[in-house]
Amino acid sequence: MLAALLHGIVLAFGLILPLGAQNVFVFNQGASQPKFRGTIPVIITASLCDTLLILLAVLGVSVIVLTVPVLQTVLFSIGILFLIYMGWSIWKSDPSDLSRKEASMPPKKQIMFAMSVSLLNPHAILDTIGVIGTSSLSYSGTEKAAFTAACIIVSWIWFSGLAVAGRIVGNVDSQGKFLKMINKLSALIIWGVAIYIAIQLFQKF
């Protein structure tokens, strides 16, 4: 069981570490929110979405997405639109001209955006299915449960840590100049993900 647990931890960190739209958004909100409790909606939403994807991958339910081309096309298309909109919202926000309270996103918008980068990002979904789902096939019973739990726990710890790191950066950057640069970089990365997904979608036709 220990081997399965360690495997889950290493695998989850390997998948979650790359600088993707989800990580960028959580960090961005950590830096933007005037108080740490303001980041709780994005942390919980991102973590719950990852938990759902991991459970679906381990249970084999998410394989349906890979076997139905229409579902893939719809998912890719919606994902691209959400990412373009999210990138624009982050790009146009200017924390150097506004107070952090005004520049930060309200809870509902945080939840909506966090769900979109988590559940409407085909690249993240395919990674979860292809890597975590496939790896879980070598385990059963308590070992499979330990592997799954390890992946989920890493996800919750990682998003909490990202928000804390963002919060620290936001506190150091009292004038909002560095945060403005982070916003621009965040938007560019999110748009980059959208372009990558669009290319993948184009190649399917």
C-alpha positions, 0 to 999 in steps of 0.5 A, a space after each residue: 500500500 505504501 508503494 501505491 501511496 508514494 506512486 500517487 504522490 509523485 504522479 500527482 505532483 508531476 501532473 500538477 506542477 506545469 504552469 497551466 491555466 488552472 495554476 496561474 489562475 489560483 496564484 493570480 487570485 491569491 495575489 489579487 485578493 485583499 485577504 487570504 480568506 478571499 481565495 477560499 472559493 478558488 482553492 475549494 473549487 479547483 480542488 473539488 474539480 480535480 477530485 472529481 476528475 481523479 475519481 472519474 478517471 480511476 473509476 473509468 467513467 471519463 473514458 467516455 469522453 475519449 470514445 465519443 468524438 462529438 463530446 470531445 468537440 463540444 468540450 474543446 470548443 466551450 473550453 476555448 471560449 471560456 479561456 479566451 474570455 478569462 484571459 481578457 478579464 484578467 488582462 484588462 484588470 489593472 491593480 495599480 489603478 484600483 484597490 486590491 478589493 476592487 481589482 479582486 474577483 468576487 466569489 461567484 466569478 472565482 468559482 465560475 472561472 476555476 470550474 472552467 479552467 478545471 473542467 473545460 480544459 481538455 488537456 488537463 482532462 486527457 492528462 488525468 484520464 491517460 495518466 492517473 486513470 491508466 496508472 490506477 489500473 495496476 492497483 485494486 482494493 486498498 492499494 487503489 484507494 491509497 493511490 487515489 487518495 494520494 492524488 487527491 490530497 496532493 491536489 488540495 495541498 498544491 492549490 492551497 500552497 499556490 494561493 498562499 504564494 500568491 498572497 505573499 507576492 501580493 503583500 510585497 507588491 503594495 503598489 500593484 506593479 508586479 501584480 499587473 505584470 502577473 496579470 498580463 503573464 497570466 492572460 498570455 498563458 491562458 490564451 496560449 492554452 486556448 490556442 493549443 486546444 484550438 490546434 488540437 481541435 483543428 487537427 481532429 478534422 
